[in-house]
Each structure stands twice: as structure tokens, then as C-alpha cells.
Amino acid sequence: MVKTVTGADHQGRNLPGAGQGVYAISVAAELAGVGVQTLRLYEQHGLVSPARSSGGTRRYSHDDLARLHRVTALSGQGFPLTAIGRILELEDANTTLRDANAALTTERDRLRDGRSSQR
């Protein structure tokens, strides 16, 4: 899922959203502290999925960079890429479940408040 939320900095300029691909592969590699070939390898293993420009150029987002930092941290701890992929899948699923749980809790509380105000 790619978010395209934009924000404004303290000077009122529009900034790209966290999920909007803006960094070329060389810049992303430098910011993540890995080589360009390593980024390509991570993509081949499905660990990161950068957006593509209309010309097919990879464009990495802030979210991609955060994911790359997580991948490099796990790799630095000695995990193989297949295990890193599974860890990321589980973390993503956990985040999705937490978000759904929070939404359900909010809805439950809203319904309870509505029911108690009818009494």
C-alpha cells in the first residue's frame, strides 16, 4: 500500500508524503548505507518494493528507507534474507492487526457511549 499524503514544512512548502517515491537508487543506497547492488538484491528478494517512474526508474520513499534500515539492522544481526523477509511479513501483519484492533476499540467505545446516552 502506497500513501501519497503530503505535508508542509514550517515555511509552508509542500513536502512529499512518507510513501511517495522521491529518491533515486544511488541516493537511497547512500542514505541506507548500502550499495546499489545490495538494494537491487533486496528488491529481488521482495524486501523492498520501490515505486517506478514512468520511465521505469526506481524511486524510493521515506517508508522504503525506514524499511531498508530495518533490513540492514536484521542483516547485521546475521539473519539470512529469507528470514528477514518472513520477519518483515510478520511485523507488517502485526501492524495491520494492531490498526484493526484500534479501529474496533474506537467503534466499540462509540457504540457504548451512544447506548449509555440513550438510557
C-alpha positions in Angstrom: 0.0 0.0 0.0 1.4 3.4 -1.0 0.4 6.5 0.8 0.6 9.8 -1.1 -0.1 12.1 1.8 1.7 15.4 1.5 2.6 17.9 4.3 4.0 21.3 4.6 7.2 22.3 6.3 7.5 25.2 8.7 7.9 27.6 5.7 4.6 26.4 4.0 6.3 24.4 1.2 4.7 21.1 0.2 6.7 18.0 1.1 6.3 14.5 -0.3 4.4 12.0 1.8 6.2 9.2 3.6 5.1 6.7 0.9 5.9 8.9 -2.1 8.9 7.7 -4.1 11.4 10.6 -4.5 14.9 9.2 -4.1 16.9 7.7 -6.9 18.6 4.4 -6.2 22.0 5.9 -5.7 20.7 8.4 -3.1 18.6 5.7 -1.4 21.7 3.5 -1.2 23.8 6.2 0.3 21.0 7.1 2.8 20.6 3.4 3.8 24.3 2.8 4.0 24.4 0.0 1.4 25.4 -0.4 -2.2 23.2 0.0 -5.2 23.6 -3.7 -6.0 22.5 -4.6 -2.5 19.3 -2.6 -3.0 18.7 -4.5 -6.2 19.3 -7.7 -4.3 16.8 -6.7 -1.6 14.3 -5.9 -4.3 14.8 -9.3 -5.9 14.1 -10.9 -2.5 10.9 -8.8 -2.1 12.3 -7.0 0.9 11.6 -3.6 -0.6 9.4 -2.5 -3.5 10.3 1.0 -4.7 7.9 2.9 -6.9 8.8 3.3 -10.5 8.8 6.4 -12.6 7.0 6.4 -16.0 10.4 5.6 -17.5 11.0 2.7 -15.1 13.5 4.3 -12.8 13.3 3.1 -9.2 12.1 5.8 -6.7 12.5 5.2 -3.0 10.3 6.8 -0.4 10.9 7.6 3.3 8.9 4.5 4.1 11.2 2.5 1.9 14.3 4.0 3.6 12.8 3.0 7.0 12.3 -0.5 5.8 15.8 -0.6 4.4 17.2 0.4 7.8 15.3 -2.4 9.4 16.6 -4.9 6.7 20.2 -3.8 7.3 19.8 -4.0 11.1 18.5 -7.6 10.8 21.2 -8.4 8.2 23.8 -7.0 10.6 22.5 -9.4 13.3 23.2 -12.3 10.9 19.7 -13.1 9.7 19.6 -14.5 6.1 17.5 -12.6 3.6 14.7 -15.3 3.5 14.3 -15.0 7.3 14.4 -11.2 7.1 11.5 -11.4 4.5 9.5 -13.5 6.9 10.2 -11.2 9.9 9.1 -8.2 7.8 5.9 -10.1 6.8 5.1 -10.8 10.4 5.8 -7.2 11.5 3.6 -5.9 8.7 0.8 -8.3 9.7 1.2 -7.3 13.3 0.9 -3.6 12.4 -2.2 -4.3 10.4 -3.8 -6.3 13.2 -3.0 -3.5 15.8 -4.5 -0.9 13.5 -7.7 -3.0 13.0 -7.9 -3.6 16.8 -7.6 0.1 17.5 -10.4 0.8 15.0 -12.6 -1.8 16.5 -11.9 -0.5 20.0 -12.8 3.0 18.9 -16.0 1.8 17.3 -16.9 -0.3 20.4 -16.4 2.7 22.6 -18.5 4.9 20.3 -21.3 2.4 20.4 -21.2 2.1 24.2 -21.2 5.8 24.6 -24.3 6.1 22.3 -26.1 3.3 24.2 -25.4 4.8 27.6 -26.7 8.2 26.4 -30.0 6.7 25.4 -30.7 5.4 28.9 
